């Protein structure tokens, strides 16, 4: 059996990441599931290579850019919501509807839309 080189390990991890990204794009996995698999791979690497920390470091280098801090994920989610609310506001400006007084409350907004379509 040929020994595992750091280059082969890095190539393998990169191939796994490509497969996960393709499966996420195809809809077989959610982005959260893909992220969980990457974290699992990193966790397994820590245990498998506990006597060879330089190998674990290589896995860490490849997977680290894919792991997001909770604060970064929260900021991205907030930005996505803000864009969605801006789109809704634009559509409402065209139709004459407006966001409820509370700003972004979905229940009040849906009620306002229903009242508008009933009249």
N, C-alpha and C positions, 0 to 999 in steps of 0.2 A: 504494500500500500504506500502510495506517495504521501509525503508529509504535507500538511496543510500550510500553504504560504499565506502571508497577510494579503497579498494581491488576490489570491483565489477567494479568500474569505470576504474581502471587500466586494469583489465581483458578484459573489453569491448573494450577499445582502442587497446589493443594488438591484439584482434581478428580482429578488423577492419584492422589493419596493415597487418596481415597475409592474409586476403582476398585480399587486394590491391596488395600484393606481388605475390599471386597466379594468380590474373588476369593479372598482368604485365608479368609474366612468360608464361602464356597461350596466350599472345598476344592480350588480350581484351583491355588493357590499355598500353599506352606508359609509360616510366619511368617518363617523365615530368608530365603526367596526374596523376599518382600515387602520385608524390611529391606535386602537386597542391591540391589534396584531403587531404593530410596530413596537409598542411598549412591551408586549409579551416577548418579542424577539430580543429586545434589549435586556429584559429581565433574565431570560434564559441565557443570554451571552454572559451575563455577570456570574451566573452559577457555573456554566460549562467551563469558562476560562478563568476560574478563580485562581488557578495556579499559573496562568499565563495572562497577566493583566494587560500586556501590550496588545494581545489579540482582542480583548474586550474593548480596549481603547479604540481600535480600528472600527469595530462595530458601532461604538458610540459616535465616532466622527461621521459615519455615514448616516446614522439615524437622528442625530441631534437636531439638524435643521428641520426635521419633520415634526418634532415634538413642540407644541405650543404651550406657553404658560397660560394658566386660567385667565389672567388679566388681559392677555392678547386676544384670546377667544371671546371674552366678554366684550372687548372693544369692537372686534369685528362684527359680532352679533348686533351690537347697538348701532353700528354704522349701516348694517343691512336693514335693520328696522327703520332707521331714520330715512333711508332712501325709499323704502316702501311707503312710509307715511307721506313723503313728498310726492310720490307718484299718485297716491290716493288724493291728495290735496289738489294736484293738477287736474285729475279727472273730475273731481267734484267742482272745480271752478268752471269746467266746460259744461257740466250738467246742472249747475245751480245748487248742488248740495254743498254742505260745509261740515267740517269736523265739529263734533260736539264741544260744548264749553269746557269740558274737562281736558280737552286736547287730543288724547290718543286712546281713549277708552273704547275698546272694541264693542262692548255690549251697547253702549250709548250710540255709537256710530251705526251699528247694524239696525238699531231701533229707528234712527233718523232716516236711514235708507228705506226701511220698510214703510215708514209714514209717507215718504216722498213718492214711493211707487203706488201706494194705496190711493193717493189723492189725484 
